[in-house]
Amino acid sequence: MKKQTKAIHTHFQLRDAYNALSMPVYHTAAYEFENATEMADTFCWRKYMPDYSRVMNPTVMFLEDKVKELTGAKDVIAFSSGMAAISNTLICIAQAGRNIVSSRHLFGNSYSLITSTLKRFGVTPKLCDLTDTKAVEQLVDENTCCIFLEIITNPQMEVADLRALSKIAKAKGIPLIADTTLIPFTQFDGRALGIDIEVVSSTKYLSGGATSIGGLTIDYGNCDGFGTRMRREILLNLGAYMTPHVAYMHTIGLETLDARYRLQSANALSLAQRLSKQKAVKHVNYIGLPDNPYHQLARSQFGDTAGAMITIDLADKEACFRFINRLKLIRRATNLFDNKTLAIHPASTIFGPFTDEERRSMDVHDTTIRLSIGLEDVDDIFDDIIQALE
Ligand SMILES: *Cc1c(COP(=O)(O)O)cnc(C)c1O
């Protein structure tokens, strides 16, 4: 079966008592057992059945199974947010005295997790330009526990060479962990590119209508002991498992992901091309444009679509604020890959709490507006941008 068919037709692990066609939402904390032996077997992982919804729930397992089918992963764990997937994964891999090699170009909370939270527990951040393979090779040492990156950085739109980073990671015997939120995992083969563990904010493309917050850790099984520790220690002790209601909504989202993504990325490409010709727009950053420095590399890694996030640069911060205030159709909001087109000024919002110097080191500029392109008719989105620019 092709991926889109699997997204629709993956079956429940156990048949529903009423043959419900849609996965029932199992709103239950606990599960009853036939006898003491069955209970003991389940609690000690000899039997794969849910015992308590902090670690297993049939509705959440159904979403995990679908993602497993679509990615070919060994295991998938669903979390209460993208940040929970990232923090649980890094806590599972890291320990005091070791370091994480990553970039300054990171989602704001991932940056803060690595440079503040984990640092307080003795894990050292080692940040460099991950597009500079030589620099990465020099930075990785015997205490490095992983290389962590985002496949397209936000809002810089930088793309690192995953195959080259995977070679370095493999030579050192450490995992390459990639946040793949910016391109759906249905569009490319993360494992073939050498990613060992993917982390995803399912809040974004998967949920579709921006219904709810969730995250996924997709484990290809290359990292010795990782899967077992995640399921038997981290998930239990940190308690950040996805709730069944969110799993239900993200499963519905997953079924229409391919259709939505194709339209959103086509809308984004069309707008990027048209906005490149506008005088008030100083620069359009979109890896789908052939003159983008990462265009060829991105194509070789992620195929012929480039996602639905575009950034545009205007004259200065005031011009950006004026533009945002004049928007009529496009919504002023922070999410990505909502069905609705959204606009935000990253420097004053997501990266607002950082100092000027930190923002400079992250290449987050006052002149940049981030657009997440939705499912509206592309002409209506374009018209709104044009009237707001005038
Ligand atoms: C949104 C986002 C996150 C965080 O996900 P939440 O679901 O909001 O916790 C992490 N990484 C990237 C690239 C994101 O866009």
The ligand as an ORCA input file, in Angstrom:
! r2SCAN-3c Opt
* xyz 0 1
  C       5.995     24.330     17.242
  C       7.318     23.699     17.171
  C       7.848     22.991     18.264
  C       7.107     22.869     19.579
  O       5.935     22.147     19.433
  P       4.671     22.339     20.450
  O       3.723     21.314     19.941
  O       4.202     23.739     20.323
  O       5.204     22.026     21.813
  C       9.084     22.419     18.125
  N       9.790     22.520     16.983
  C       9.324     23.186     15.915
  C      10.149     23.262     14.678
  C       8.083     23.815     15.982
  O       7.620     24.485     14.916
*
